[in-house]
Amino acid sequence: MGHGFATAPHAPAFRLANATLPAALADAAGLPAAGDDTVRADILVGGGRIEAVLPPGAGDAALPVLDLDRGMVWPGFVDVHTHSDKGHSWPRRPNPDGTFMGALTAVTGDREANWSAADVAARMEFSLRCAHAHGTVALRTHVDSRVGQTGISFPVFAEMRDRWAGKVALQASPLFAIDLALDARHMDDVLANVAEYGSVTLGAVTYACPQLGEGLETLFRIAGAKGWNLDFHVDETLDPAAASLRLIAETAIAHRFEGSILVGHCCSLSAQPDDEAARTMDLVAQAGIAVVSLPMCNMYLQSRAAGVTPRRRGVTLLHEMKARGVSVMVASDNTRDPFYAYGDLDLLEVYREATRIAHFDHPVGDWPTAVTAAPAAVMGVEHGRIAAGRSADLVLFRARTWTELLSRPQFDRTVLRHGIPIDTTVPDYRELDPVLGR
């Protein structure tokens, strides 16, 4: 752990002195500016909670002090779009060509051959250990939901949610093709498992098909009646004709839907004419829909063809939607499975790459909320900000500025949970060898 944290966690209270905070993640009023949308502060911690965020040097001088020497402090990360049931299956079933269809085929084969409760549990546990070590405090996973698999994976998820309570707050959303919303047997299976084991969130993969409108009507009607939220995979393609995002927004408006709606990917929006994309984004804003981009996974899959340099990368129009008041965020998506060969559920990596890919800089503004406060609001969890009364779930970095923070992986970060540093050692991939048959 990079800060030599020794005696402070054992004291009834302590001070993190000379910290640099992203201004968007704290109440910056009264805190001195440190440039590039950061502020300087001391953070007082006691009883596992943040007692105060004060200008440097203010407050009780008698408290034990850890001087951060202007190192950055973030709240714990919130990863709102992941696939921990697929995670770390790559060594057993790699994507043969890196394409979207290659991923679908590989995952289908792996699921049918290998996804027992023990297999899903082992890989999900490994994924959560990675996320926890990197500083994630809340995570939503999509769960592949086919008749037969749903009854295996959702009970495993519920076991993980209970086991990880107090460390990583877990939510789950079912994942299936939108046309299956019209299959009564399938929906009975999904709804029974979500009700018993899930997180009152319903979702599907939307794409151009004759059943799209009817499928959306079914899911909105069910979610509205049950008081559930919605989470969709949307238009994960560069085909400009893919426009299910607009239909989702129109359906939400027509239903006057009161729950939260999150849509992920929305890649085709980046390939559409400006006026058409603008009309869709206006509807998204009117409907109060939140948008999560998965920049690393989308750039891995989109515009891929053998021997051809990719030109269109599929990252959706985050700046334009943010300008309309849409809540936008980024997340990990897949990790080491056929949809993305890489990743480690490290949201600092996601934020670093999103900054480079989607220009979350000049100015930084409130883009740090994209992996903290914005997804926390969608999940309905009390995370994502540094404020008095909040749990002292913090990530401490030696880096003092954005260019220092985003130039290195920050392996020496210190992660505090309830004011106590955790072991930030990530699990060894060799632990999965027996599961993956290596």
N, C-alpha and C positions, 0 to 999 in steps of 0.2 A: 504494500500500500504506500502510495507516493508521499504521504504527508507525515510519516513518523508518528501517527496517532497512538499515544500511549496511555497517559493517565486521564485525559479528559472524559472518555466515555464512562469511567467509573465514578466520576464526581456527580453530585446531585444536579449540577448545572455547569455549563462552560460557555465560552465565547469563541466563535470563529471570527477572528479579527482580520481586518484589511482584505476583505473579499471584494471581488469584482462580480457583479450580477448583471445578466441581461435585463435591461430596464423593463422590458415587456413582461417579465416573469415575477416582478415584485412591485409593491407600491413605491414608486420612485419619488414621490413627493417628499421633499426634505433631505433626500440623499444626494450627495455631490456627484455630478456627472463625471464619467471617466472617458468619454469619447466613444464614437461608434455605437451609440445607443446602449451603453453600459453605464452602471453607477457603482459607486464605492459604498460599502456597508460593513457593519459588524452584525453578526447573527448570534443572538442569545438563545441557548438551548437548555431546557430543563425538563426532566421527567419524560424524555423521549419526544418532546414537542418543541416547536419554535416559540419562544416567549416574546421575542421582539426582533425587529429589523431596524437598526439604528445607524445614524451617521458614524463613521469611524471614530472610536474613542469615547462615544457617549455610553451612558449606563454604568452598571456596577463594575468598578475597576478591580474588585477583589476576586472576581471569578477566575478559575483556571482558563488560560488563553492558549489557543492554537493560532499562531500568526500565519496567515495564508500568503503573505507577501504579494498581495494583489491577484492571487490565483482565482480563476473563475469558479463560481458555485452555481449549479443548476438544480432545480427540483428533479425528483425521479422522473424517468421517461415513461411515456404512455404509448404503447404500440397497438394501434387500433385495428390493424388488418394483417393477420398472419395465417399460416396453415401448419400448425404444429402436428397435425395428424399425418401430413405428408413428409414433414421435415426429416432430413438426414437419411433419406432412402436412396439417394443418388448412387452410392457404391454398389447397391444391389440391382438397381434398375435405372441406368443413366438414360438421358435423352440422346438418341442416336445422331441427331443432326441439329439440335438446338432450336428447332422450330416449335410453334405452338401445337401443331398436330402431333409432332413427335412427343411432346410432353403429355398430351392427352392419352396417346396410345400407351406410353410407358407407365403412367400412373394407373391407368385402368388395369393393365396386366399385373402390376405390383399389388394393387389393392385386392384383386381377385385371388392372387396366389398367397399373399403373406399377411394381410392386415388382421391378425388375431388380436384379442384384447392385450395379450402380453407384448406383442410387437408394437402396437400403437402406444401402449403405456411407456415402454422403454424409450421410444424415440421422442415422445412428448415430454417425458421427464428430463431427458438430455437437453431438449430445446429450452425448457424453463430454467434449467441451471445456467445455461448460457445467458439468457435474458436477465436473470437475477444478478449474475456477476457483473454485467455491464451497467446495471443501474435502473433497469425497467421495474416499475412498481405496479403497472396494470397492463393487461394484454387481452385482446379479443382474438380468438381463433375461429376460422371457418372450418366446419366439419363436413367432410364428404358424406352426403346423406342419400344412400341407396338402400332399398329394402334389403335387410340382412346386415348391412354395414352400420346403419344408424344405431341399431340396438347393441352393437359392439362398442362403437366409438364414443357415443354420448355418456354411457356409464363410466367409461375410462376418464372422460373429461371431468365428470362430477367428482370422481375420486381425486383427481389432480387439483381441482378447485378447492376441495376441503384440505388437502395436504399442504397446499401452498398458501392458504389463508394467512394473512399477516405479512406475507413476503411479496407475492405477486397476486393482485386481484384479477381473477380470470372470468371472462365471458365467452360464450360460444354462439355461433350463428350457423344454421344448417346451410349446406351448399348443394344445389341441384339445378338442373336445367329448367328454365321457366315453364316449358311445356308440361313438365311433371306436376305442376301445380294443379293440373286438371285430371290427374290420375288419383282417384279416391283412395285406393289401397296405399299408394305412396304417401299421400298427405296424412292419412290416418297414422301411419308409422312415424312420420316426421313430427307431427303435432304431439303425439303421445310422448315421444322422447324429449322434445323441447320442454314440454310441460313438467315432466318429472325430473329431468337432469340438466336442462339448458338454462338460458339466461334471458328468457322472454324476448328474444330477438328472432325474427324470421327473415329469410333472404333467399335469393336465387341468382343464377347467372342469366342475364337478359341478353338477347340477341335477336336478329331479324328472323322471325318465324310466324306462321299464320296464327299461332296461339298466344302471341306476345300480349296483346291487349287483354284477352280474356284471363290469361295467367296473372297479369298484374292486378286486374280487378279482384281476382280471388284472394291474392295475398294481402292487398290493402283491406279488403273486407274482413278477413280473418284477424289481421293485426289490429284493426280498429276495434273490433268486437272484444278482443282479449286485452286490449291496452298494451300491446307489444310494440316494439320498435322494428324498423326495417333496415336491412343492410344488403345492398345489391352489388354484384359484379356486373359492370356495365360496359358494353361496346369495347371490349378488349381486342381491337382490330384497327387497322389503318384504312379500312374501307369507309369512304366518306358517306356512303349510303346507310351505314349503321347509325341509327338515330333513336335507340330505345331510351336514351337519357331524356329526350324531350317528352316522350310518352310517359315516363315515370313522373316528371314534373307536372304534366297536365293531369295525370291521375291523382297525384297528391293534392293538387288544387281542387279538383272536382270533389274529392272525398273530404276536404277540409281536415286532412289527417293531422292529429295532434301529437303523435309520438315523434321520436327523432328518426330521420331518414339519412342514412349514409350511403353514398355511391362511390365505388372504387373504379380505378382505371380511367374510363371515359377517353380512351386513346383516340377514337375516331374524331372527336371534337377538334383535334389538332390538324386533321386533314380536310376539314370542311371549309367552304367559302366563308369569309369573314361575316357577312350578313346573316348567313344561316346559323353559324356558331353563336353570334350575338343574340339572336332570337331565343336559342336554347338556353343560354346563360341567363338571360332575363327571366325566363320561366323558373329556372333553378333557384334564383334569388327570391322570386315571389313565393315559391313553395317552401322556402326555408330549409332546403336540402344542403347537407354538408358533403364535401368532396374530399376523398383521400386519393392521392397519387402514389403510385408505387414505382418510383423512377428507375431503380436499379433493375427490377424484374422486367419492366416494360422495355427498357433499352436492350435487355438480353434477348427477348423474344421478337420484338417488332422489327420489321424491315430486314429480316434475316433471309439470305439466300446464299448458297455456296458460291464462293469466289466473287461476291459482290459486296462492295463497301456500303454499309447502311447509311441512308441519307435522312429518312424520316424516323424519328425515334419514339414517337408515341406518348411523350409526356404531355398531359393535358394542360389546358389553359389556366394555370393557377393564378397568375397575376391578374388576368382579366376577370376571373370570377371573384377574386378577393376585392377588386375595385368595385364590384357590385354588392359587396357586403356578405358574400358567401363565405362560410367558415371552411377554410381549406387546411389540409394537413398532409403529411407524408408518413409512410409506415414501411415495415420490413417486407411484407408479403412472404414469398416462399424462401426457404433456406435449405440449400443442398438437397434439392429434389429435382425431378425432371423439368419443372417450370423455371428454375433458377439454380445453377450449379454452385452458387457461392452464398455468402451471407452468414451471419452469426447472431442474428437478433440483437444487434448492437445499434441502438437508435442514434448514437453519436455518428457512427459510420453513415447511416441513412441521411442524417442532417448534413453531414459534410459533403456527401455526394450530391444531395439535392441542391446545396448551395452552388456547387460547380455546374450542375446540369441545368438548373432552373433559375439561377441568378437570385439567390436569397441574400443579396448583399448590395451595397452601394445605393440606398442605405439598407442596413440590416433590419431596421424597423422592428416589427413584432413577429418576424418570421420564426424566432425561437419557439413561439407558441405552437408551431406546426407539429412538434413531437412532445408537447407537454399539455398546455392548457386547452387547446382546441380539441384534441382527441379525448381528453378527460371529460370535457363537457358532453361530447357525444356518448361516452360510456356512462355518464352520470356518476363519476367517482370524484372524491375530494383529493385530487392530486393536480400537479401541474403548475403550482405557484409557490413562491417563497413568501410566507406571510405568517404573522402571529396567529397562534392557535392551530396551525397545521402540524401534522406529524413531521418530525425532523428526518424526512426521507430526502437526502441530498446527495448530489454527485460533485465531488471536489476535484478540481484539476490544478495542476501546476501552471498550465497555460494562463497567461494574463490578458491576452488580446485575441481577437478573432483569427488573425493570421497564425498565431501560435496554436490556438485550439484546433484549427481545421487543417493544419499542415501535417500533423502526426496522428497516429491511432489513439494516443493517450492511454497506453496500457498501464500507466502508473496512477490512474485515477483512484480516488478513495470513494467508496460508496457507503453512505450512512443510512441505516434503516432504524427508525425510532431513536435516532441519535447515536447509534452504536455502529462502528465499522464492521462490514461483513468481509468474508473471504472472497476476493475478486478473482480467484483462480478459475479459469474456465475448464470444463471437463475435457479429458483426453479422448480423441476420436476412437482410440483403440478400445474404449469401453463398449462401443457399439459393435465390435467385430463379431461377438457371438450372435447378436440379433440379426446382423446382416449376412451371416453365413460366410464370413471371411476367415 
